[in-house]
Amino acid sequence: MEGIQRLWNCRKGIFQCLFMMISWKAVSGQIHYSIPEEMHKGSSVGNVAKDLGMDGKLLPNHGLRIVSPVGMIQYFSLNANNGHLQISERIDREEICRDAEKCMLKFQVLVESKLKLYGIEVEITDINDNAPHFPLWEQELEISEASMPGFQISLPKAQDPDWGINSVQSYQLTGSSNFALHVQTEENGARLVELVLEKSLDREEQSAYDLLLTATDGGDPIRSGTLQIHIVVIDANDNAPVFSQPLYEVSVSENIPKWSILLTVRATDMDEGINGDIKYSFQQITKRDSQMFLLNSTTGEIILIGNLDYEESSLYAFEIQAKDGGRLSDRSKIVISVMDLNDNAPQLSVTFATNTILESSPSQTVIAILNVQDRDSGINGEITCSIPSNLPFQLKKSMDNFYSLVTDGALDREQVSVFNITVTVTDHGVPPLSTVTVITLHVLDTNDNPPLFEKTDYTFYFVENNQRGAMVSSLRANDLDWEENARITYSITDDQRSDSRLSSYLSINSETGVIYALTSFDYEEFRDIRFRVKAQDGGSPPLSSNVSVTLFILDQNDNAPQILYPSPPTDGSTGIELAPRSSEPGYLVTKVVAVDADSGQNAWLSYQLIKATEPGLFTLGLHTGEIRTARFFLDKDALKQSLVVLVKDNGQPPLSASVTLTVVLADAIPAILSDLSSISVPVEPPSDLTFYLVLAVAFVSCLFLIFLLVLLAIKLHRWRNSQLLESGSVNFSGAPISQFVGIDGVRAFLHSYCQEVSLTTDSRKAHYSNTLNNKEACEAKDPILPGEDLNLNNEGLIVVQVSKQF
């Protein structure tokens, strides 16, 4: 029957385990599982991949793995193929969590494909796998026969590592009606067991009692443990030892050295002799505590014989018994608190890290996952994780003690290609302790920089009439990227405004950017070539940039001036222009029009009159080409005037062209129609410059003679009037001077000439000879002055001598 009951209880426990194992829920973004302790290795805890919503077929591509804190035993393993979380080590709740109310195992699962952490919590529930037990299987107590009813003696407590209902729940005492059991529950839930004397003892009636103390837990199945108590009744001992205080508390630093005296307990006994001799001993102490402390049984000194570590245990509690020689005793409780010191530097482990990253990676890209811990507690266990602030990275706390090192902004390999990221973990203790690790990150190049030319546009100048294949110019672009992304290829592209035959004019070296001429350029055909040069790198996808290039063709003086008007006739005749004889000086006869296909100073034209039938008759504008009359036409001027005009440019060397035109002096075209048919290219007549000079002198002389005749006539008229009024010689002294003022003006006109004029008395005709006399002939007598007499010769002639004055 007992076997059947045990089998049923076992099945019930297995069912409970399975039910708790398959239950899970998400708590604060974490996956929560609950399993009982002591499950077999290889048992499944849950399907992590399914709970994370991953496709089981693509699971191997995600790279699932467990990330555990530093120094933690790996109790679980993760099957990367199916996502099942399995038990890999024996799980004993009592060993892992001891007296903790909840036993939680925490770790993280890393999805490498996403570089994302997921928290996993596995709660370990208690099973009743431990029975209550006492430190000793037998306990001997001595009680004086003089003890009164109600006397109490503390009994050892039963110990059960299980938790909750599975721990000790009740005690039972059997064996004698003289004793009873008193159980008291403290604030922390611990139970104090005391043996209470119910009836007075009489050693002569019964000197010893055997009792059985049974401790029972509340698990299923119920487990129990027993303690044999042997009570010896002794003769009367008036006074029992008494501790100075029922509770001794002391706080010590965890770095206190071995063999230090932590505490001294003291008990007194009013008896003398052997009944007053007190011995101290440990009571209610665990095996672990007994290996840490030593009690001097005579002096009551508690000595440290082990190494205290706050991180292992922060509190030690046990009892000490003081017993005299009469076997009477007293107990006192000892509580030793361990004070934490900052004796543990933070621990930093790199759970995941990559040493390369593309510069095009977006912000918040995970570079590394760090796990930091500090075994200290309180402020000594508080930590700060930091990196230099001048780096484009950021530390983000993901969960618990895990940090993610992520990018904080765009990376640029062209500025910084390698980062040495120093991660420092510092606690808040005094003095603070820290741990440093360096993560090296290489930034990989992406094709994020197009080739850039040194200028936004280029202008080049090239002289025409070049040789084919001549180098015109060169361009250069720079690419800040690396290797293949920085390999530049040059090409020429047509501008929308450029000639479609651009490919026949220019070519470019795709590697060097040197531009060559494929033909000989002619400035007169085109004066500039506009095109674009494209620079493209070798990245994927390739990037490119364009630049506008203007090539100006420089002119050479390779074109002579071309005369447009008058146009050269095809029949050998010359151009004919009509100039009226009544034309005034400055009259525009015609204009020679010429152009030069060159430009600049090579096209600056000047006009020269290099040959004319009558020099001085026409003028030619130096830069306008206008032919104008220089004076009035005379009857003696030839009807046909032949002019040869030379048109010359300003190039080096200068080039020129000439044209011959004929100017006909006539007022109307019908009058000269008969002569126009016979006009041909004239033969240059001999020069008659002397004739024109003589003619000019004669003209001036005629004007002078006319003036002189008028003057003489007036003077003669006045003389005759004076003869009628007076008798005597002819004298002009009575005439007013103002009537001869004109004589002074004539002097200046006659200073270069000497003329002889003869007048007859019977005729008003004047005879004069126009000759050029020498200086001596003109120096005969004084010049005519107002008031001088006119001399009459015998022939009735009036002779006037006019002399030249200087």
Protein Blocks (a to p, Z undefined) as FASTA:
>chain_A
ZZmmmmmmmmmmmmmmmmmmmgccdeehiacddddehiaehiafbdfklmnopafklmmm
nopaddddehiacfbccdfknopacdfbdcdfklmnomafbdcdddddddfklopacddd
dddddddfbccddfbfbdcddddfkbcehiacdddddddfbghjlmcfbdcdehiakbcc
dddddfkopacdddddfbdcdfklpmcdcdddddddfbdcddddddddddddddddfbac
ddfbfbdcddddfkbcehiafbdcddddfbghjllpccdddehiafklmmmpccdfknop
acdfbdcdfklogcdcdddddddfkopacddddddddddddfbccddddfbdcfbdcfkb
cehiafbdcddddfbgcjllpccddddfkbccddddfbhjbccdddedjddfklpmbdcd
ddddddfbdcddddddddddddddddfbccddfbfbdcddddehiaehiafbdcddddfb
ehjlmpccddddddfkbcfklmmmpccdfklopacdfbdcdfklpgbdcdddddddfbdc
ddddddddddddddddfbccddfbdcddfkopacdddddfkbcehiafbdcddddfbgcj
llmccdddfbdfbghkaccdfklopacdfbdcdfklcfbdcdddddddfbdcdddddddd
dddddfbfklmmmmmmmpccddddddfkkmmmmmmmmmmmmmmmmmmmmmmmmmmmmmmm
mmmmpgcdddfklpcfklmmmmmmmmmmmmmbccdddddfkbcbdcdddddddfklmmmb
ccddehiacdddfkopacddddddZZ
